[in-house]
Amino acid sequence: DGKDIMFEGAQGSLLDIDHGTYPYVTSSNTTAGGIATGSGFGPMYLDYILGITKAYTTRVGSGPFPTELFDDVGAFLAKRGHEFGATTGRARRCGWFDAVILRQAVEINSISGLCLTKLDVLD
């Protein structure tokens, strides 16, 4: 019918059961490919994939985090950015922007464009 449909994903690409940092993953597909799996729309219907990322990196719970900050800067980002899990209330670990993992996320999701959020936290 020529109508557009928007799908919204949750959780980061490196929490994906297949592409994440196992065993620190969720039990589902969090990449754009998971849309086809969960929605009933095949991948050929995905003509634009917008990747959303923060101006710094966060992680809830255990797992590798190369740019994690254990100092006052990390605490500042957590406080100013209100970094806690929306569902669990658990504090998010904060670190510097990681271009290496963003590049990986762009590749595994076939991202068409990027939206950078939380720049105001760094102001």
Long-range contacts (C-beta under 8 A, 24 or more apart in sequence): 5-41, 5-45, 7-35, 7-39, 9-34, 9-35, 12-105, 13-104, 13-105, 13-108, 13-109, 14-101, 14-104, 14-105, 16-108, 19-108, 21-63, 21-64, 24-61, 24-62, 24-63, 24-64, 31-108, 31-109, 32-109, 32-110, 32-111, 33-108, 33-109, 46-110, 48-112, 48-113, 49-109, 49-110, 49-111, 49-112, 49-113, 50-111, 50-112, 50-113, 50-114, 50-115, 51-105, 51-106, 51-109, 51-111, 51-113, 51-114, 51-115, 52-114, 52-115, 52-117, 53-102, 53-105, 53-114, 53-115, 53-116, 53-117, 54-81, 54-97, 54-116, 54-117, 54-118, 55-97, 55-116, 55-117, 55-118, 55-119, 55-121, 55-122, 56-81, 56-94, 56-95, 56-96, 56-97, 56-118, 56-121, 56-122, 57-94, 57-95, 57-96, 57-97, 57-98, 57-101, 58-83, 58-92, 58-93, 58-94, 58-95, 59-92, 59-93, 59-95, 60-85, 60-88, 60-90, 60-91, 60-92, 60-93, 61-90, 65-93, 65-95, 66-95, 66-98, 66-100, 67-95, 67-96, 67-97, 67-98, 68-93, 68-94, 68-95, 69-94, 69-95, 69-96, 77-121, 80-121, 81-118, 81-121
